[in-house]
Amino acid sequence: MLDPHLLRSFLAVAAELSFRKAALALHCAPSTVTSQIRSLEQELGVVLFERSSRSVRLTGSGQGLVQNARRIVDLIEETQRLAAGGDGSGLELAVRISESLGVYCLPWVLPRFRQRFPDIRLSFATHSRHGLHQDIQHGVMDLALLLGEPFLAAGIDVELLGRERLVAIVAPQSPLAGSCTLRPEMLDAQALVLTRHVWSLRRSIEAALLEARVRPASVVECASVELVKACVMAGQGLSIVPAFSVREAVRRGELATLEWHGEGLFAPVYLARQAERMLSPVAEAFSETLRAFFRRPEKNEAISPSRGV
């Protein structure tokens, strides 16, 4: 059987695409990692990485080994966990989650998860190191919680957890703050402040504007909902955001909300994981706690359209 220490080193290099960073993650010298990868390549009779002075890439053989290596390491760790009494001590869980979703659900999810696994080391990242697909495939991330990003890729399973209502937001002093609904024609000559993807609804919004023959005055793109909220509060435009992300700001009178005309806008919430990798009891428990959060009846507590003050 392949040496699990060699496989862990291989997975670390595959995740980081750097021998130096892999060594830091493994708390050992880069020369040790290099030696272990050479030993593994000799044992298998294949080259696993293409190395140059500037980059490290997986070869075809290396890519083929990633999933099998992860299965072997997972099986060993699960066996060790069961032998130790099944309390999960020393295990880790890495989750990719957007900042807005994290602020929304983690205060509810974490206490309930911790009741079952108090000693688990948790890692939450708001960005992917090498792209979400690669991070999940290579085991850098165990799970990914996504808002409105229909993530389709080979080897990735995606589960729909629920839908979140979107609302338009403006500064309380905006002339639009006196309205209850927002129609496309009301955006004519307005400044828009959007995230880069607007939770997969940007095309729908732009199509509605095109149909209404409306042209915004300008578009500002921000990397996060928090930046969007700050710009709108400063009177720099209008945005469309998840209702949950502005509840407190609306209650404090810092923002006013409008409902999108017609049936409204909703963003789906997805949970992504590697398709062929068996979830550990820890990852499964965290997934189930997330499902319970998005099933809560009170989750959809309405925010009434607010008027400016």
N, C-alpha and C positions, 0 to 999 in steps of 0.2 A: 504494500500500500504506500502511496506517496506520503512523504513527510509533511504533516500539517504545518510545521514551522515554515517550510519552503513555500507551501501554498499561501500562507498568510502574507509572506513577503511578496509573492507574485501578485496577490490581490491588491496589496497596498501600492505597488508600483503601477498596476493597471488603473487604479483609481486616481492616483495623483499625476500619472505620466511624468514622473520625476523620481529618480533614485534618491536624491537629497531629501525631498519632501516625504517620501515613503519612510526613509530612515528616521526622520523626526517623528512621524506618526507612530513608528514602532519602537521608539526610544533606543535606537542603536546607531552604530556608525554606518555611513554610506558604503564603506568597503564591505561591511557584513552583508548588507542587502545585495550588493553586486555579486559577492561570492555565493550567496544562496540562490540567486537567479541563475547563475552559471551552473550550479549543481543540479538545479531542476531541469535546465535545458539539456544537460548531459544525460540525465536519467531518462528524459523523454525522447531524446534524439532529435529535437527540433529547436529552432530559434523562436523565442517568444516575443522579443522586442527588437525593433529597429532603432539603433542608437546613433545619434550624431552629437556634435558639440552643442547644438542648440535645442534639440528635441528628442523625445522618446515616444515611439509609437508601437502599438501592438501589431504583430504580424497576423496573418490569417490563422496560424496555429495558436497564437496567443489569444485571439478573439474567441476561438473555439473552446479554449480551456477555461475561460472566465466562469461560465455558468456551472460547469462540473466542479471546478475548484471551490466555488461558493457553496455548492451543495455538500461537498465533503466537509468543509470547515463548519458549516451550520450543523451538520449531523454530529460532528465531534463535540461542538459546544453544547448542543442539546443533550447529548449523552452525559457530558460532565455536569450539566445543570441537574439532571435527574439523579445522578449519583450523589450529588451534594445535598439532595433533599428537595430539589425543585423550587427553591425560593427565588431563583433568578439572580442571585448575588453575582456581581462582577459583569453582568451582561450590559450591552448598550443598545440603544434604539436611536436611529438617526431619521429625522423627518424633515422634508422640504415643505415649507409653509409660507404663504405670503404674510407680510407684517399685519395687514388688516385682518386677515382670517385668524392669525395667532392672537391678536388682541381680543378678538371677538369670542373665540371658543376655548382658549387654553385656561382662563381662570375657572371655567366650569369643568373642563375635561381633566386637568392635572390632579386636583384633589381626589377625584374618583379613581383615576388610574393608580395613584400613589397608594391607595388603600390596599391594592392587590400586590403592587410591586414597589415597595418603598425604597429599595436599594438600587434600582436601575439607573444607569447613567443615561440621561436624555440629551440629545443634541438637535436643536432646531435651527435650520438655515433658511434664509429668505431668498437665496440665490443658488444656482447650480454652479458647480466648479467647472465642469466640462460639457455642460448641456444636460438637461433633465434625463433624456433617454439613456445617455451613457452613465450618469450617476446611479440610476436605478439598476441598469444592467450589470454594472461592476460592483454593486453592493455599497457604494458610497452613501446612498440613501436607502433606507428600508421601505419608506412610504413617502408619498407626496400628496399633499392636500391642495387642490387647485380650484380657483374660483373662475368659472367661465372660460376655461381653456380646454376645449375638447382635445385631449392629448391622445393621438393615435400613433402607435409605433409598434413594430414587430417585437414580440416578446414582452409587451407591457399589458397588464390587465387594468382596466379602468372601471370603477364602480360609481354610479351616480348616488350621492348621498342626499341631495335635496336641491331646492332652488331658493335663491335669495332675491328679494325685491330690490329694484333699483329706483332711485328718485333723483330728480334734478335739484341742484342746490345753487342758491345765489346768496349774496350778502343781504342782510336785512334792509339796507338802504336802497337796494336795487328796485327800479320801477316794476320788475317782474315779481317781486316778493308779495305783491297784493293779489296775485293770481293763485288759483288752486290747481290748475292743470297747465301743462306746457305743450303747445302745438308746434310743429315744425316751422310754420310761418313766423312764430314769435322769436325765432333764432336769427332772423334776417339782421345782418350788420352787428350781431352780438359777438363778443369775444368768448371762445370756448377754451376751457382748461380741462384736458383729458389725460388719462394714463395712456401709455403707448398702445395698448390693445383694447382698452375699455371692455374687458371681459368678453371678448369675441363678438360684441354687439356693434362695434364701430361701423362695420359695413351696413348694418341695418339702419343705423342712425344717418349715415351719409346718404343712403338710398332714399330715406324719407325727406332729407333736405333737398336732394336733387329733384324728387318728384314735386315738391312744393316750390321749386325754383328759388330756393333760399341759399344765400351765400353768407357764411359767418364773416365777421370783420377780421378775425385772426384765430389761430389755434396755437395754444401752448401745450406742449407735451411734458408730462412729469413722470418720474419713475415710481412714485408711490401715491397712495391715497392721501397720506398726511400732507405731502407737498401740494396736492390738488386743493385740499381743504384750506390750507394757509393762503394760497393764491386767491381763492374765492372769497374768503373772509376779508382779504385786503381790497375787495372790490374789483379784481382784475378779470372777472368773467364768470361764466356759468359752467357747471359740470354735471355729469351723471355718475353717481356713485352708489355702492350698496347702502341700503337704508340703515343697516346695523352700524355702519362706520360713522354715522353722523348723529346718532340719537342724543348723545350728551351735548354736542355742540348746539343742536336745535333746542334742547331744553334750556340751555344757558342763554339763548337768544343770539348766538354768534352766527347762525346760518338760518336761512329760510328754505323750505322745501316745496317742490311742486311735483305732482304726479304726471308722468308721461300720458299723453292723450290716448284714448282707446283702451286696449286691454292692459296697458302698462308694460314695463320691461322687467325681465327676470334673468338672473345669471345662475347657471347650474354650478353645483359644487361637486367635484370629483375626487375620489381617492384612487391613486395609482400605485401599482406595485409590480414587481417582476413576475411574469406569468408562470414560469416554470420553477420558481423558488418557493419551497414550503415556508409559510410564515411561522416564525417562532411563536410560542405562547405569549411572549411579551408583545410582539407586533400585532398579534391577533386580538389581544386584550385592548390595546390602544385603538385599534380599528373599531372594535365594538363600542368603545366609549365614545368615539367620534360619531358613530351611527346613532347612538342614543341621544347625543346632543342635537343632531339635526332632525331627530324625530320629536323633540319636545313640543308639546302643544303651545307653550308660551313663547316659543322661538319667533313666531310670526306676529308678535305683538305689533300692532300698527303704529306708524308715526303719522299723525294727521298732518295734511298739508299745512304749513305754518305761514302766517303772514308777517310781514315786516313790522318792526316796532319803531 
